Amino acid sequence: MKLISFPIHIKFLFCILVNAVSFVFGFGEQNQSFSNLKGPETVSFFDGSSLLGSLHAIQDADNLIWNHKSSKNHLAFDYKAVESILFNREENNQGKPAGSMVILFKNKDFLRGSMRSLDSEKLIFLSGFGQSLEVKLADIHSVEFLPESYQVLYDYSYDFEKWKKSNTKAWTEEQGSLISVFSGSTGTTLPAVDAIEVRFEAEWQRSFYLALRFFSDSDGGSYGSEGYHLSFSNNRINLQSNRKLKGRTMRETLGSVMVDQLVGVKKANFKIYAHKQRKEFIVFVNGNEVARWKDPTSDYSPENNGLLFINQGGNSYLRLEELTIAGWSGEYFLTSPSAIDNQEGNQFISFKNGDSTSIQSSSSTENGLLIKTKRGTFEVPYENIRSVHFPENDQNTSRFTFNEEISLKRSLGKLSFKLESINNDLLVGQHSYLGHFRVPLESVKRLRCNLLLKSYREYLSQIQLAEEELKSQNGEKALSILENTNSYFRSWYWKRLRFLAQDSQTKEILWFTPHPEVGILKASLNEQDENTIFTTSKTGSFALWDEYAKLAEGNYTHQDSTSQEVGRSKNEKWKKIYMTNRYWLGTTEVTQEQYEKITGTNPSKKKGPNLPVQVSWFESMEFCKLLNKKFPPPNGLIWRLPTEAEWEYAARAGSSGPYYNTSHGKFPNKQNTYEEHLKQYGWFSENSSGEVKAVSQKLPNDWGLFDMHGNVWEW
């Protein structure tokens, strides 16, 4: 009896337990009120509840300490139960410049700032919240230089209540987001600027019907009659001009486009540019330019400054998050980025006049950038530069490797990071590119918390939905759910469900019976030509088929193996066997001493501690069962008897002849030659005197295994 330790598959169930919000009283100090609070702040929890008040501190990203006017003492919460915090603090540096450039990082984070220095390795800049930061060029996607008159006109940290609405049900504000569940408009009259930039993330439920009206004669209280009407109808984007001519309102479509990125989704990021003098419009969806239109007419020049958001979808739910409106004066407008997209491997600079070129390097000077090109080295003033793009690399920029995200006021930036603490009105965190950083809470609008936990819970919900669809035999729906899961969390169980979903969609394309006389062992599609099928029979023959026609055939076995080897039976031809798992094998047969230690009995006729135990198959199975209980193997392994194929593979130890250390076709097929060779490795009728012998008395095979030939029969 030989034993092997064999890997087994174990299904693990991972559970995450999120503690419910708990109120802990017992802080002895007086509940603190902050002098820079503009109004109540909001903490929101994963269970859907929220609480007004103000944040006092977050200690070691573990405990959240909260102030509430109804409590004399601070309230303590488990930080892992917190979804987000909305801050509401007065900025002391609101009038200070936010910076003349925007740094966009490889992971989609961004910051406003001012240039300190730039060399071949790193960029040092002063952030909009006052901290000098350093970042490697390898971590930067691009640096955009803003027009001198660029200013943020509105972001979600400003007071939305000042905006007008066409009706009270149309739009509401909720923790910095604009929400609409009823047809209608909201808007405001912006300061007089020439160009407008609008950025937001839209989320909808059933259909996406949103319109923006630029340079409108309405301040939001009505739809108005003049302006440029940019509408989104699911995946169609349309631009229309509305103008008055001789007392009549004239409407003309300037352009329409279908956007594939808006098909089958319920959320997307938008960035829209509009220029009053040039009458040009650019639309970006998820960072990609999808439309660029210009009004060619000369009989209309917009003069109004109204901006409207219109829900055109009736009672369809619509949510706009992180809305930011900026603007500037002058002729400058964005040029097409198509030339940038075609460049790889070098830095790439684009100018505000529309020119662009590949550059070998760039560095900062007092008034601009010193750029090195194939044609020479030139100094370019900052006011002439639109942007610098840096080479892409293969580093992992997954947005799901962090736990927190902050959005800053006045569109100063957005950072994904690991929170360390919040104390004394200062947020401290660790960023993958910037390292250690500190942000005053007066500059923070929102802190999104426990994003990894939230994403993982969403992933588990999707896995559960996929399981339910599979049980309902809806493989196509299950596969669609699995493909939309977050790849950061996918494991072997996701792969298993995906395989089952794909397998459930298979259908019969051909029916025939290859190898009908002996039976089929395996069939697979040919990798080079999927119209052909490769089959293997149980006796070792193979064939290639094109539907019913046999294109080729052969045999894995040695045709002379039965006639040349002494004692070989007709049913003992070589066969191709697949062993899919590795295993460990005992170096000797199980001895009587080992058997007694496990079972307490010894049924062998001839006794001896080092003699192989003589037992039935049922007794062997019971021995394995007890061995697993008394001496459990490492996780994933199990003690059991080897299969016939596993035993022969180990016995041969790489040999191809009738015994180990022999080769097929080279070992003489004579009885006396067989016996002389076998005497070195095993006990048999010619050298054992008909008695069972102790183990390990003969030479082992090349893998160190004893008595694989002779002595006793083995299970």
N, C-alpha and C positions, 0 to 999 in steps of 0.2 A: 504494500500500500504506500503510495507516494502522496504528499500533500503539497498544495500550492497556495499562495496567498494572492488573491485575485481582486482587482478594483471593481467596486460596484457603484452604481449611480444613486445618489441620494437627493431627494427633492427637499430644498430648504424653503421655509416660509419666513420672510422677513417682515417684521412688524415695527411700526413706528408709533410711539405713544406720545401724544402731545398733551401736556398737562393743561387742564382747564384753568381759566383765569382765577387766581386766588387773591384775596385781600388779606394783607398781613399788617396788623397794627402793632405798635410798640416802639416806634421811634420817639425818643424823648424830646427832640428839638421841635421848635415851632415850624408849622408849614410855611415855607418860604414863598414870597411873591416876587417876581422879577420886574424890575423897573422898566425894562425894554420890551415888555409884552404889549403888543397892539391889541390883543384880544385872546380868547381862549384857544388853546391848542387841542389837537385831537389824537388820541391813541386808538388804533383799531386792532381787533383781535381776529384770529382765524375762525372763531365760532360765529362771526358776523356782528358781534357787539362792538361798541365804541364808548369812549369816555372823554368828556371835556376836562380841561384843566391846563396844566403845564408840566413839561418834563423837568424833573430835578436832576436825575443822573441815570446813567447805565453803567453798572460796575462789572468789568471783566466779561462783557457780552453775556451776562448770566442773569442778573437781577435788574429790573427796571423800577426806578423810584419815581412816583408820580405825585404831583400836588393837586388837590381838589378842594374847592372852597368849602365844601360841606364837612371836611375832615380836618381836625386840628393837627393830626399827624400825617406823615407821608404814607402813601400806599405803595406796597411792594408787589410786583408781578413777576411771574416767570417770563423771562425775555423770549423763550422759545414759543410762547403762545401769541406773540405780538406780530401782526402783519405789517403795520406801517405807523408812522408818526408824522402828522402834519404840523409844522411849526408856524408860528405867527409872531415874529419879533421885529422890532423896529431896527432898521439899518442905520448905523452911525456914519457909514461911508457911502451912502446912496448917491451922493453927488460926485463921487470920485470916478474917474474913467475906468471902465472895465477892461480895457486893453484893445489893441488895434489888430489882433489876430486871433484865430481859432485853431487850436491844435486838436486834430482828430487822430485818435490812437487806433492801433490795429484791432482792438477788441470793441470798437464802436463808441468808446467813451470819448468825451471831448471837454475842453476847457478854453475859456477866453483868457487872454493874457497879453503881456507886452514883452518884446524881445529883450533879453539881456545879452546872450551870446549864442553863436552857432558855429560849430566846427565839424570836422569829419566824423566825429564819434557821437556827439551829444548836443542837445539843445537845453539852454538854461533860460527860463522865463519867469516873469512875475505874474502870478495868477491874479484873477479878478478879486479874490478874497484876501490878497495881501501877502501870500507866502511865496518865497522864491523856490522854484521846483526845477529838478533836473531829470531829463529823460533821454534814453539812448535813441539814436535815429532809427535803429532797427525796430523799435516799438511804435514808430509814428507812421501813420498812413499818409497824412498830408498836413500842411500848414496853409491856412487861408488868410490872406491879408484883407482886412475890411476897409471899405471907404472911410475917409476921414470923418464924414458926417454921420456914420452909422450909429444908430441908437435903437434900443429896445423900447418900443412904444407900449407894449402890453405883454405880460406873461401871466401865468396862472397864480402868481403870488400877489397880483394887484386885485383891486376890488371890482368884482364882476357886477355887483349890484348897481353900479352906475350905468351899465349898459341898458338900452331900451329894448322892449320886446313888442312884437305885434299882438300878442295875447299872453295872459299870465300863465297859461299851460305850456307854452311853446318850449321854453328853455329854463333850466334851473342850474344852480351851481352846487356841486357836492365835493367837498374836500379838494378844491382846485380844478375839478373837471366840469366841463359843460355837458349837461345831459338833456336829451329831448325825447319825449314819448308822444308828441303831438305836433301836427303841422304848424309851422309858424317860423318867424324870424327873430333874431336878436342881433344887435350891432351897436356901433358907435361911430362917431366922427373922429377920425385920426388927425393928428397934426399934419400940416401941409408938408408933404415930402414927395419926391419924384418917383421913388421906387419902394416897393413893399415886399417884404419876405414874410410868409406865413408858414409855420411848422406846427404839426400836431400828429397825434396817433389816434386814429379812429377805430372804434369797435362797434359792431352792430349785431343784431340778432337774426332777423329774417332777411331783409334786403337793405342795400346800401343806397340811399337816396339823399344826397347832400348837395347843396349849392352854396357857392361863395359869390357875392356880388362886390366887385371892386369899383372904386371911384363912383360910388352911388350917390344919388341926391337924397337918400334916406339915412337917418341916423339910427335905424333899427326899429323904430315905431311902426314902420310899414315896409312893404317890399320896394317902394320907389318905382320910378319909371325910367331912370337913366343909369348907365353903368355897364360893366362887362360881367356877364352871367356865366360863371364856370360851374357846370353841373356834373355830378357823378351819379350814374344810374347803373348800379352793380358794377360791371367791368367796362362800361362805356363812359368816356369823358368827352364833354362837349363844351365849346366856348361860343358864346353868342354876345353880340353887341346890341345894346338897347340905347337908342338916342332919339332925341326929339328933332323933327324936321318940319318946319312950318306948322307947329302946333300938334303934329301927329307923332306917335311913338313908332319908330322904325326898328324892326328886329332882323338881324342878319347873322347867320351861322358862319363863324370864322374857321372852325375846324372841329373834327370829331375823330376819335381814335378808340379802338378796343384794346384793353390791357389784360394780358394773360395773367399777370401777377395778382389780379383781383378776382380770379375765377376760383370758386370753392373755398374762399377764406372768409373769416369774420373779423379780421383785424389787419391793419396796415398802417405804415408810416407815410406821411405826406409832407412835401415841401414845395411851396408854390411861390413863384416870383412874378411880380407885375410892375411894369414901368409906365408911368402916366404919359410922359412926353413921347417915348418911343412906341407906345401902344403895343408892347410885346409882353408875352406871357410864357412861362416855362413851368412844367409840372414834373415833379419827381415822385416816384412811388417806391418805397423801400430802398431809397438811395440811387435809383436808376432813372435817368431822364426818359420819360415816355411821351412827352408832347412839348412842342415849341411853336407858338403861333404869333403872328403879327397882323394887326389891323391895317390893311393897305389904303383905306379910305382917307381922303384929305379934307372932307367937309365936316369932320367931327373931331374935336379935341376935348377930352374929359377935363372938367374943372372942379369936380366935387371930391370930397375926401371920406365919404362914408364907406364902411366895410360891414357887410352883412353875412351872417351864417343862417341858412334856411334849411329846415327839415322838410323835404318834399315827399316823405314816405308815410304820411298819415300818422297812425299810432305805432309806427315801427320804432323800436328802441335804438337810440343813437347816442354814443358817448365819445367826447373829444377830450383826450388827456394831454397834459403838458403843452397846452396851446401857447405859442409865442408869436408875437407880431413885431417885426422890426422894420426900419426904413432908413433911407438916406436921400440926400439931394444930389442932383447932377446927372450927367448923361451916362455914367457908368452902368453897365448891365452885364450879366454873365454871358460869356461866349460858350459855344458848344464844347463839351468835354470829349468829343469823339476821338480827337487826336491823342488825348491822354490815355485812353483805354487801350490804344494799340502799342503802347510803349512798355517794355519790361526790362528789368535788369539795371536801370540807371535812374537817377533823379530826373525829374521832369518839371520844368518851370513854365507857367503860362502867365501872360501879361494882360493888363486890363484893356489893351487895344486889340486883343484877339490873337496876337502872335503867341507861339509856344515853341519850345525846343528841349531836346534832351541835354542834360548837363552831367559832367563827370563828378563834380563836387560843388559845394557851396559853403560859404562862411560869412559871418556877419561883420559889418563895418559900422561906423558911427551913424551913418545915414541910410544904409541899405545892405544889399547882399553882394558879395564878390563871387561871381559864378565862373566856373571853368568849363569851357566847351571845346569842341574839336577845332573851332576857329580862333580860339584865344581865351583870354581872361578879361571879364568885364565887370564893372560895378554898376548895379541897378538900384535906383532909389526905391524905398519901400512903397511909395505911393503909386509906382508903376507896375507893381507885382500883384497879380491876382492870387496865385497859389503855387506851392511847391509840393510835388508828390514824390514820395520815397519808394524805393524798391520793395516789392512784396517778398515775403519769405514763407517758409513752410511751417512756421511755429504754430502751435495750437492756440487759437484765439477764441476758444469756446466761451460763451457768455454764461456758462453754468458752473464755472469753477470758483465763483465767489459767493458770498452769503448776503451782502448788503449792497444797496445802491442809493446814492443821494442825488437829488435834483436841486440845483442851486437857483437862487432868485436872479432876476434880470438876465436870464439865459447865460449865466456865467459858466455853466457846464453841467455835466453828468458823469459820475464816477461809480464804478463797480469795485467793491473792496471788501476787506474783512474788518469789521468793527472791533476796536480795542476797548474804548470807553467813551463816555460823555460826562464831563464834569466841568463845573465853573464856566458854563456857556461855551464850551469848546469840545468839538467832536474830534476824536483821534482815531486814525485808521491806518491800515496797511494796504497799499495798492501794488498790483503785480508789476507795474512799470515805474511808478513814481516813488515807490518805497513808503517810508513813514511820512504822513502828512497830518496837518491840523487845519480845521475849518471852523470859524466862529459860527455859532448857531444862528446868528442874525443873517447870515448869508444862505442858510439852508431853508428850502421850502418843504421838502419831503424826504423822509428816510424810509425806504422799503426794507423790511427786515426778513431774515430767515428765508431767503429766496431758494436756497438749495432744498430746504425742507418742504417748502411750498411746491417746488417743481417736482420733487420726488413723490409727494402725495398725489399730484396730478397724474404722474406717470403710473402709479399703482392703480388709480381709478381707470385709466385707459386700458391697462392690462386686464382688469376685471371685466370691462366692457367687451374686450376682444374675446375673453373666455366665454362670455355669455353668447356672443355671436357664433362662436364655434359650436357651442352646445345646440344652437338653433340651426346648425348646418348652413350658416351664412358666411362662407369662407371669404367671399369678396369684401364684405363689410368688415370682417375681422382683420383682413390684410390691410385695408385702408386705415383702420384705427392704429394698427401696429406701426405702419410706415410714418404716421404723424406723431409718434412718441419722441421724446427727447433722447437723442442718441447717446447722451452722456451717461444715462442710467441703464442702457440696454445690457442684458446679461444672457447667459445660456438659456434661461427660461423664455426670454423674448425670442431667441432664435428657434426654440422648440415650438412656440405658438405660431411663429411665422411659417415654419415648415409644415405644420398641420394645416394652416390656412391655405398655403399653396397646394398642398396635397389634395385638399378637399375640392379644389377647382379642376383637378385632372379629369379628362374624359377619354373614352375609348376612341382611338384613331385607327387601330389595326388589331385584328384578331387572327392568330394562327398558332400552331403548336410545333415549335422547333424541337428536335431531338425526341420524337415521340416514343422511341424504343426504350431509352434509358432514363428519360426525364431531364428537365432543365434545372440547372443550379443557379444561374444568374443571367440577367439581361440588362443592357444599358444602351442608351443612345450614343452613337459615334460622335466624339467631340468635334471631329473635322467635318462631318456631314450628318446633320441631325435627321436626315431622311433615311438613314440606315441604322440597323440595330445589331449589336454584337452580343452573342449568346454563348454560354458555357454549359456543357452537359455535366451530369453527375459522374460520368466516367472519365472526364478530362478532355473531351473533344470540344472544339469551338467552331463557330460559323459566323459569317457576316451576311446580313439579309437586307434586301431592298424589297419591303413589303413581303410577299410570299416567295420571292426568288432568292436562292442562295447564291451569293456572289463569290464567297470563298469559304474554305473550311480547313481544319487542321486538328492536331492532337497534342496536348501537353505531355502525354505519357511517352516513356521509352518503349518502342515497339518490341524490343528484344528482352525486356525486363523479366518476363515470365519464363522464357525458354533458357536463359543463360544462368540465372541465379538458382543455386541448389536449394530445393525445398520451398521455392516460391509458388504459391497457389495461383490459379487463373484469376481469382478475384482480388489479387493483391498488386494490381498495376499502380503506378504512381498517379496521384491525383493532385490537382491544384486546390489547396485548402487556404481559406482566408482566416487568419487569427487577428482579431481587431483589438485585443487588449494584451498588455504585457503581464507577466506573472513571475512569481518566485516559486522554486521547486526545492524540496528537501534533498540534501546531498546523498542521503541513503534511504533505504526502505525503513519504515517505522519499526523500531526495535521493540522487543518485549518489555524492556525497562520503561521506555517512553509510554507504551500503551497502558502498563499497569499504573503509572503515575497519574494518568488522566482518568481511567475507568475503574481502577481498583481490582481488575480481573486480568487473567491471562489464559485464553482458551487454547493456546498452542500445545501441540502434542509433545514436541521436544522443547524442553525449557532451557533458557540461557539469556542473560540480560542483553547481550549484543546480537542475539539471533533475531532475524525478522519475525514479527508476529504473524501467526497464521489465523486469519479471521475470514468471515463471510462478508459479502457486500453490505448487508444490513448492519453488521457490527462495525464496518468501516465508516458508514454514514453516521452512526451514533457517536463514534469516536470524534469525528469532525465537529459534530454538534456540541459535544462537551468541551472540546478544545477551544472553540470560539467563546464559550462562556468563561472558562477558567483562565485563558490567556488571550484576551481580545487583541486582535491585530490592530495596526494603526487605522485611523479613519479612512474609509473608502476601500478597505481590504477585507477579505473573508477567507477562512480556511475551508478547503474542499478538495475532493479528488480531481486529478487532471483528466481531461478528455483524452480519447485515443490519439487525436492529432497533436495535442499538447505533449503527450508522453513521447510520441515518436519524434517530434521536432527536437525535444530535449535529449532523447537517446542518441540521435544521429550526431548532434553537436557539429553540424556542418558537413557530415559525411554523406556521400551519395551511393556507397556500396551496400552490401548486405549487412555489414556490421560497422560500428564506428571505427574511425581511422582507416576506412577503405574507400576507394573511389570506383564509381560505376565504369565498367569497360576496361579497367586496369587491374582489377583484382582477379586472380585465376579462379575459375569456377570449378574447383575440385574439392571433394569432401575432406581430404586430409589437410589441404591448405586452410579450409574453413576452421577445422578443429585446432590446428596449431595456433592460428591467430586468436581464436576465441579463448584459449587457455590463459592468455595474458589478462583478460578483462572480466571473465565470468566463470561461475561454477555450473557445470552441466554433466551429463551422464559419463563423459570420459575422464573427469577429474574429481568428481564429488563423492564417489562411492555411494551414491544414492542418498546422501544426508544433506540436511539444511546446514549452511555454513554461516558463520558470523559475518556481519557487514564490513565493508571497507578492507577486505583482505586482498583484493585484486586491484589492478591499475584503474584509475578513473578515466572517463572520456575527456575530450579537450575542454569541456566546460566544468570539470571537477565533480561530476556525478558518478557515484559508485554503483555497481551491480545492476546496471540498466539491461545487461544480458544475463540470463540464467538465474540460478539460486532458487527463487520461488516465483510462482505466478503473481502478477500485480494487478490490483484494482485501479 
